[in-house]
Amino acid sequence: MRNYAEISDGELLQLLRQEEDAMAFGEIYNRYWDKLYGAAYKRVKIIEVAEELVQDCFTDIWVRRKSIDIKVLLPVYLFTAIRYKVINYVHKEIVKHNYEHALQLHGIAYDNSTEELLIASDLNNRLQTQVELLPLKCREVFKLSRNEHKSNKEIAQNLGISEKTVENHITLALRRLRTSLNSFFFLF
């Protein structure tokens, strides 16, 4: 079995191109993902966008693995690729911003209600998924509180627990949900 960590970049590319070796691709990915992410994040300053740009870069390599012909050192190629991904992203954002600005200048309302509906739906789906991941008793208390609008006292009576325990379960649930949905809210 090959020790991919000891194989040079050039040999990894050759394995990827000739044998479509997923392990070679994985080694390239592991060697350069953090560095490319750092380069992308330094320029766009948005975690999710930087991650997406790096993923796009590696996806391009995987899709073109049979025909890829890199004539420079792999790091040079990868950093150039990520630079162009960043430039394209920034260009699209500028065009989008200018378009929205032009609409505002001409008094045309920018209707993003469909986008807002999709975001709300996505948020609701993520919230429901995260609620289902809560511990059983915590989930039960949270659902009674938020979905059925029961008071802490009513929940305590229904479940045979103290009001303080109800408060603790709700606090725990909200903390976990806030933490797990933090990245979603960061986008907006």
C-alpha positions as CSV (number, residue, x, y, z in Angstrom):
1,M,0.0,0.0,0.0
2,R,1.3,3.5,-0.9
3,N,2.1,6.1,1.7
4,Y,0.6,9.1,0.0
5,A,2.1,11.5,2.5
6,E,5.5,10.8,1.1
7,I,4.6,11.1,-2.5
8,S,5.5,14.4,-4.3
9,D,2.9,16.7,-5.8
10,G,3.9,15.8,-9.3
11,E,3.5,12.1,-8.6
12,L,0.1,12.6,-7.0
13,L,-1.1,14.5,-10.0
14,Q,0.2,11.7,-12.2
15,L,-1.7,9.1,-10.1
16,L,-4.8,11.3,-10.3
17,R,-4.6,11.7,-14.0
18,Q,-3.6,8.2,-15.1
19,E,-5.3,6.0,-12.4
20,E,-8.0,8.4,-11.2
21,D,-6.6,7.6,-7.7
22,A,-9.0,9.1,-5.1
23,M,-6.4,8.7,-2.4
24,A,-4.0,10.8,-4.4
25,F,-6.7,13.5,-4.7
26,G,-7.4,13.2,-1.0
27,E,-3.7,13.8,-0.2
28,I,-3.6,16.9,-2.5
29,Y,-6.8,18.1,-0.8
30,N,-5.4,17.6,2.7
31,R,-2.1,19.2,1.9
32,Y,-3.6,22.4,0.4
33,W,-7.1,22.9,1.7
34,D,-6.1,25.0,4.8
35,K,-3.7,27.1,2.8
36,L,-6.2,27.8,0.0
37,Y,-8.9,28.6,2.6
38,G,-6.6,31.1,4.3
39,A,-5.8,32.8,1.0
40,A,-9.5,33.0,0.1
41,Y,-10.7,34.1,3.5
42,K,-8.0,36.8,3.6
43,R,-9.7,38.4,0.6
44,V,-13.4,37.7,1.0
45,K,-13.6,37.8,4.9
46,I,-16.7,35.4,4.9
47,I,-16.1,31.9,6.2
48,E,-18.7,30.2,4.1
49,V,-17.7,32.0,0.9
50,A,-14.1,31.1,1.4
51,E,-14.9,27.5,2.1
52,E,-17.1,27.4,-1.0
53,L,-14.5,28.9,-3.2
54,V,-11.9,26.3,-2.1
55,Q,-14.4,23.5,-2.6
56,D,-15.1,24.8,-6.1
57,C,-11.3,24.8,-6.8
58,F,-10.9,21.2,-5.7
59,T,-14.1,20.2,-7.5
60,D,-12.7,21.6,-10.7
61,I,-9.6,19.5,-10.3
62,W,-11.6,16.3,-9.6
63,V,-13.9,16.9,-12.6
64,R,-10.9,17.5,-14.9
65,R,-8.7,14.8,-13.3
66,K,-8.3,12.8,-16.6
67,S,-7.3,15.8,-18.7
68,I,-5.6,18.1,-16.2
69,D,-2.2,19.3,-17.4
70,I,-0.5,21.4,-14.8
71,K,2.8,22.8,-16.2
72,V,3.8,24.7,-13.0
73,L,4.2,23.6,-9.4
74,L,1.0,22.5,-7.9
75,P,0.9,25.2,-5.2
76,V,1.4,27.9,-7.8
77,Y,-1.5,26.4,-9.9
78,L,-3.8,26.1,-6.8
79,F,-3.1,29.6,-5.5
80,T,-3.7,31.0,-9.0
81,A,-6.9,29.1,-9.3
82,I,-8.2,30.3,-5.9
83,R,-7.2,33.9,-6.8
84,Y,-9.3,33.7,-10.0
85,K,-12.2,32.2,-8.0
86,V,-12.0,35.1,-5.6
87,I,-11.8,37.7,-8.4
88,N,-14.9,36.1,-10.1
89,Y,-16.8,36.1,-6.8
90,V,-15.9,39.8,-6.1
91,H,-16.9,40.7,-9.6
92,K,-20.3,39.0,-9.3
93,E,-20.9,40.8,-5.9
94,I,-20.1,44.1,-7.5
95,V,-22.4,43.5,-10.4
96,K,-25.2,42.4,-8.0
97,H,-24.7,45.5,-5.8
98,N,-24.7,47.8,-8.8
99,Y,-27.8,46.2,-10.1
100,E,-29.6,46.6,-6.8
101,H,-28.4,50.2,-6.5
102,A,-29.6,51.0,-10.0
103,L,-33.0,49.5,-9.2
104,Q,-33.2,51.7,-6.1
105,L,-32.3,54.8,-8.0
106,H,-35.0,54.3,-10.5
107,G,-37.6,53.5,-7.8
108,I,-38.0,49.9,-8.9
109,A,-38.6,47.7,-5.9
110,Y,-36.3,44.8,-5.8
111,D,-38.5,41.9,-5.1
112,N,-36.7,39.2,-3.1
113,S,-39.8,37.7,-1.5
114,T,-39.1,34.3,-3.1
115,E,-35.6,34.4,-1.8
116,E,-36.9,35.3,1.7
117,L,-39.4,32.5,1.5
118,L,-36.7,30.0,0.7
119,I,-34.5,31.3,3.5
120,A,-37.4,31.1,6.0
121,S,-38.1,27.5,4.8
122,D,-34.5,26.5,5.0
123,L,-34.2,28.0,8.5
124,N,-37.4,26.2,9.6
125,N,-36.0,22.9,8.2
126,R,-32.7,23.4,10.0
127,L,-34.4,24.3,13.2
128,Q,-36.6,21.3,13.1
129,T,-33.6,19.0,12.4
130,Q,-31.7,20.5,15.3
131,V,-34.7,20.2,17.6
132,E,-34.9,16.5,16.8
133,L,-31.2,16.2,17.8
134,L,-31.9,17.5,21.3
135,P,-32.0,15.0,24.2
136,L,-35.4,13.4,24.6
137,K,-36.6,15.3,27.7
138,C,-35.1,18.6,26.6
139,R,-36.8,18.2,23.2
140,E,-40.1,17.4,24.9
141,V,-40.0,20.4,27.1
142,F,-38.9,22.7,24.3
143,K,-41.8,21.5,22.0
144,L,-44.3,22.0,24.8
145,S,-43.0,25.5,25.4
146,R,-42.5,26.7,21.8
147,N,-45.0,24.7,19.8
148,E,-47.9,24.3,22.2
149,H,-47.2,27.6,24.0
150,K,-47.4,26.1,27.5
151,S,-46.1,27.9,30.5
152,N,-43.2,26.5,32.6
153,K,-45.6,25.7,35.3
154,E,-47.9,23.8,33.0
155,I,-45.0,21.9,31.5
156,A,-43.7,21.0,35.0
157,Q,-47.1,19.7,36.0
158,N,-47.6,17.7,32.8
159,L,-44.2,16.0,33.0
160,G,-43.9,15.7,36.8
161,I,-40.7,17.8,37.1
162,S,-39.9,21.1,38.8
163,E,-40.2,24.4,37.1
164,K,-36.5,25.0,37.6
165,T,-35.8,21.8,35.6
166,V,-38.2,23.0,32.9
167,E,-36.2,26.3,32.8
168,N,-32.9,24.4,32.6
169,H,-34.2,22.3,29.7
170,I,-35.3,25.3,27.8
171,T,-32.1,27.2,28.4
172,L,-30.1,24.1,27.3
173,A,-32.3,23.8,24.1
174,L,-31.9,27.4,23.2
175,R,-28.2,27.4,23.8
176,R,-27.7,24.3,21.6
177,L,-30.0,25.6,18.9
178,R,-28.3,29.0,18.9
179,T,-24.9,27.4,18.6
180,S,-26.0,25.0,15.8
181,L,-27.8,27.6,13.8
182,N,-25.1,30.3,14.3
183,S,-23.5,29.6,10.9
184,F,-26.8,29.9,9.2
185,F,-27.5,33.3,10.7
186,F,-23.9,34.5,10.0
187,L,-24.8,34.4,6.3
188,F,-27.5,37.0,6.8
